[in-house]
Amino acid sequence: MVATPGGVPSVQAAPCTLCGGGEFHPLTPARIFDSRPGLAVNDVAPPGIKPMGAPEPATFDIALLGQGGIPADAASVLAVVVNITVTEPGANGYLEAYGKGAQPAQHTSIINFGPGQTVPNVAIVRPGTDGALTIGLYGQSGSANVLVDVFGWFSTSTYTGTDGARLIPTTPSRILDTRDGTGRPAPGALGPQQTIDLQILGADGVSPAVTDVVPATGVTGVLLNVVGLTTEPGGTATHLSLIPNAIGGVAPATSNLNLAANVIKANLVFVPVGTDGKIRIFNDNGNTQVVADVVGYMLGGQAETTRAGRVVPLTSPYRTFDTRQANFGGVALGPGQAEDWSYADFASSVFIGSASVGAQLGVIGNLTSAELKRQYPSQLAQSYLTAYPSDAQRPTSSNLNTIEGPPVPNMAVLKYGANATVRVYNNAGYTHYLFDASAVILADA
């Protein structure tokens, strides 16, 4: 079950069109690759820190199938949800990832980074030849370490194991803000080595106000856009980990969001829901404020004959727009402005074999603020981008937070509004931005 923009056949659908195809199977987060000396996990040649390359990225392949709980059977695995982190880079650059043997026609980025930064991002990736993933590091010079954590996988239509769950996108809605006490008994930053419980099942959203933004039953996982703020007194470099169960005083082995001191930063997180209907958020160091917005949830127990919430990954990432390019307007989005993007043509061009996938709820991919410029020459530009259905109230949430400097990426789940249209809002300054699609979410016709 593989989709390709433009209707180019790639893999024929199995005789059973739906079956278990496009359903999500959560995993206990596990690190399946780490290039750091002394901490190496499944490292590959060249060993240790990986070189960057230009004009073409320097590439290496890592195994996906059979790693971290992912089935080893290629016929069962449609795509994998990973959190990829770049750390200790020696220069500016970007990271791209795609199934081995399926390099996209145009380079796309999952992570953009500057010297010395630690930058994570979530991605939905397809295993390629030999069940492997190709990772490319672009940079004029230098090298960087790469970490890969796995959080779950999507099954194919031929998978015959336990049913998975469907991804139901929502208009972003806030369920946690430690600054004002939303989702907690009282306001207050999360301290070092502290964990807080966050109710997911039956959770209400406050902005916009939505009763039961997450249903009280049937939900096995949640997609949260999590923002960490290390701008409080006592704030310092740290990382946040989101897990489904209590950790019993032992720090989690994986991280979802890495934060430098005095930053505001977002990352999309796939996290299974614990048996008590909650998730746990762990803060490694310092005093950190945490904000979480629901952008979707995983719903189990759906009829095999229905389509809604099934995820179909593209053969490789596909750039749907880039405001820097003349054919997409070539004009930066100004302060307090919003603009609409129609995905009608894109949606109609996604095929499984020779057949269109049909109606869709939304698209998943990487939203990147490519460049942010000042509105006033003497005032540093700081902003955020919010993407939401064009016919919905604008939520007081952000997909990514930006300052002047290197591009800022974050995976986004974009729920379509009327006529498959998405609206993007920029809070301040002038920003160019782009979106690289990696999968679509099916709807019932």
N, C-alpha and C positions, 0 to 999 in steps of 0.2 A: 504494500500500500504506500506508494511513493508519488509525490506530486512534483510537477515541473512547470514553472511559469511559461506561458506561451504555447502550451499544448503539445510540447515535444514528448512523445511516449518514452518512458524510462523502464517501468516494470508493469506487467499486466496484472490486473487484480485477480485474486484467487476466485474460484467458482462461487464461494460464499462471499458476497460483496462486503458484508458487515462483520458478522461473527464477533471476535474479540478485537477487531482492528481499531486502532487509535485510542485504546483505553489505557489509563495510567495505573502503574503499579509502584507504590512508594517503597523506598528502601531506607533502612537505618543509614544515615549519612556515613560515608566511608571514603577515605583517601585512597585513590587508585594510582596516583602518580605524583612524584615529588622529586625534583632534580637537585635539591639542595644537598651538598656534601654533608655526610653525617646523619641526614634525615631522609635519604633517598628511598623512594618507593617505586619499584618497577622502572627504574631509570633505563634510558636507552642511549645509544651512541649519538653524538659524542657525549660521554658521561659528564655529569656535573652541570654547571651553569651553561645555558644554551646561547649560541651566537645569534646575532641579528644580521639580516642581510638587506642589500639594496642593489639595484632597483627592484629585485624580486625578494620576497621574504625568505629567510633561511628556514627550512622545514625539518620536522622529525615526526615519526609516527608512534602512537601509543595504542595499546590494546584496550578495547572497550568490552567486548563480549567475554563473559566469564569472570569479570572483575567486579568486586564490591557487591555481589549479589545479583548482578545482571546475568540472565541466562546465557549459556555458551552457545546455544542453538541460534544460528543466524536467521532461520526461518521464523523465529518467534519474536524477534526484537525489531521494532520499527524505528525507534529513536530512543535516545538516552538524555536525561536531564543532568547536566553537570554544572558545577561551579568552578570556573577556571580563575586562577589568581596569578598575576605577574608580580614578582617581588625582586628587589635589588637590581633594577635595570640600570645600566650605565649610561643611557642616553634616551632621548625621545624616541617613541616608536609606537607600533600597534601590533596586536595579536589577532590572527584570523584562525578559524578552525572549520574543518569540513571532512566528510567521509573520505577515507583514502581512495584516491582515484577519481574524485568528483570535484576537482578544483573549479570554483565558479568562474564565469567568463569575466567578471569584474571583481577586483579585490574588495572585500568587505571586512569590517573590523568588529570584533567582540569587545576588545579592551584597547584603550588608548592610554599611554602612560608617559611620565616624565622621569628624569634621573632620580633614582633613590625612592620612588614611590612604590607602595604596595596597593595594587588595584585588582579587585575581584569583579566578576560578572557571571550571571547565570546564562546558560545557553541550552537550546534543544538541538542535539546533533545526531546525525545518522551514522551508524557504523558503515564503513566502506569495505573495500577489498580486505580480506583476511580479518574482518570484524574490527578494523582499526580506524583511528581518528588521526588525521594529519593536522599538526599545529604549525603555523608559520609565524615567525617573528620578524617584523620589518623595522629597520633602523639603519641609519647611515654608518653607524659604528656601535661597538659595545656588545653587551650580552645581558641576559636576564634569566632568573630562575622562574620555573613554572610549576604550579601545583594544580591538581585536578581532583575534585571531590564529586562523588556520584550521589544523587538524591532519589532517583527513580527511573523508570523506563516506560515506554509505550509499546504495546503489543501489536502484532500484525493480525490480519484477518485469518491466518491459519493457526494462530495460537490456540491451544486446546486446554490450557490450564485454568486456574481460578480467574473468575471475572475481575476486570479492573474497574476503574472509575472514570467518569467523564469530567472534562474541564468546562465549567460553567462560568463564563466571564461576567463581571459585574461593573457597573459604574463605580469608580474608586470611592470608597467610603471609609472614614477613619474609625477605628475601634480601639486605638491606644494612643495616648499622648501623656507621657510622664510629666510634662511641664504643667498641665492643668488638671491632671488626675483622671482624664478619660481612660476608662478601662481598668482603673486601679482604685483602691479605697481612698487614696490621698495623693496629691502631687509629690514628686520627688525623684531626683536622678537615681539611676541604678549604680550602686557602688561597686568597688573592686571585688571580683569573685562572687558577685551576687546574682541570684536567679529570681525572676518573677514569673508567675503563672498568668497566662492570658486566656480567658474563656473564648473559645471559637464557636462551638455548637450553639446556635441560637443567638449569636452576638448581634447587637444592634449597632448600626452606623450612626455617627453624629453629624457628619458633614460630607454629603448631604444626609439628612436624617432618614434612615431606612430601618424599619422594624424587621428584625431577623434577616439582615443582609446575608447571613449564613444560616441555612436551615438548621433546625434542632436535631434532625435525624438524617442518616444516610450519607453524611459527609465524612470522608476518610482523610482529607488533606485540604490545605488552604494555600492560596497564593497571596503573599503579603508584599507590598512595597514598604520596606523598612528603612527608616531614616535614623541615623545616629548623629548626635550632636555632642562634640567634645569641647564646646565653647563655655561650659560652666566653670566656676572656680573649682579647682581640683581635677579638671579635665586633663587627660593626657592621651597618648597613643594607646589604642586598645583594639580588641575585636569583639564582635557579637556573634554568638552561636544560637541558632534556633533548633530545638529538638522536641520530639513528641512526648518524652517521658522524663521523670525526675532523674537527676544525674547523681544523687547520693554523695555529694561533696567532691566528685571527680570532674574536673574540667573536660568538656567535650573535645574530641580529637580533631574536629573540623570546625571551620569558621564560615560565616555567611557574609560578614561585613567587616572589612578592615579599615580602621580609622586612624589618621594622624591626629596630633593635637590641634585644637582650635579649628576644626572643620565641621561642615554639615554635609553629609554624604548619604546617598540612597543606594539600595540594592534590592532586586526582586528575589524573593525566597519561596521555594516550594518546601512545605514542611508537613509531614503527616500529623494528624491529630491524635493525641493520646487517648487511652481508653476512658479517661475522665472528661473528655471533650475539651481539653486544654492543650496548649503548647507551652514550652518553657523558653525564656530568653535569658541567656547567660552573658554577663559582661566581664571581660577579663581584667580590666585595669581602670583606675581612675573613676571619676563621676561622669556618667554618660546619660544624657536624656535620649529617650527612644520614642519614635513615632511609627505607627504601623497603619497602613491603609489596605483593606481588602480589595483585591482586583479580580478575584475569582476563587472558586473552590472546586474540590473533587467530589463528585457525587456518584455513589455506588448503587448497585441494584437496578440498573436501567435495562429495559427490554432490548433484546438483541436486534429487534426490527427497527429501533429508533436510531436516529443519526445525531441528535443534538449532543454537543460536547465532545464528539470524537475529534482527535487531533491528527491532522495529516501533515507530516513534515515535507518541506520542499527538498528536492534532490540536493541543493546547495543554497546558501543564503542568496537573496535577491534584493537589490536596492530598489525600493519602490519610489523614493524621491530624495532629492538633495537640493536644498534651497540655494546652494552656491552655484548650481548649474543653470544656464540660461533657459533650458527647456522646462525648468521648474520655477521660473520667475526670476531667479538670480538676485532676489531682494531679501535682506535680513528682516526678521520679524521684530517689530518695535516694542517699546515698553507698554504693558497693559493691553497688548493687541492679541488677537486670535485669528486663525485662518483655518479653513476647512480643506480636507483632502478626501477626494472620492476614491474609494477602492473598488468601484463597480467593475471597471475594466480588468483590474488585477484579479478580482475574485472569479470572473468568468473565464480567465485564462489558466486557472489551476486545474490540472488533469490528473487522473489516475489511469495510466495506460492511454487509451484513446478516448476516454469518457470524462467529461467535466465532473468535478466533485459536487457541483450544484450549490445549493444555498449554504451560507456561512454566517456564523455569529460574530466572528472577528478574526484578527490576525495576531500572531506572536512574532516578535523580532527584537532587534536592537535599536533603540532610540538614542541618538548621539547629538549632543550640542557641540557642533564643530568649531564654533568661534563665537565669543561674546565680546562686544565692544561697548565702551562707555557711552552713556547718554550725556554726561557732563564731563568735560576734560579733566577736572580736578577731583572727580569722585570715582572711586574704585567701583567697577561694575560687579554686582552680585545679583543672581536671578535664579529662577527655576522654571521648568517647563512642565505643563500638565496636559496630558492627552486624554480625551474622553469622548463619548458618543455625541455627535453634533446636535442631537435633539434633547440632550439632558442638561440639567443645571450644572454649571461649572463647580466641581468640588474644590474645597480648600485643601487640596493635596498636591503632591508633586511627584512626577516620574523621575526627575533628576534635578539636582541642585548644582549651579554653575557659578564659577568665578572666572576672571580673566586668566588665561593660561592654556594648558593643553586641552584638547577635546575631552568631553565627559560622556561616557556611554552608560546605558543601563537597559537591561532587558525590559520589555513592556508587553503587556497583554492589552490590545486595543479592541474594545467592544465596539461594533459598528452601530451607528445611529441610522436614521432614515436614509435609504438609498446607499447603504454601505459607506457612510461618510463619517470621518473622524475629525474632531476639532483639536487644534494645538494652541495653547495659550502660553505667552511669554510674560513674565512678571516685570522685568526691568532690563534696561540696556537694549542692545540690538544683537540678535543672535541668528546665526545660520545653523541649521540642523538637518539631520537625515534619518532615514529609517531603512534598516536591512531586515526584510521579512525572512523568517525561517520555518514557519508553519502556519496553517489556517485551522480554524475551529468550525466544524460542520454544524449546520442547523437542520431541523426537520423541515422538509419542503412545505 
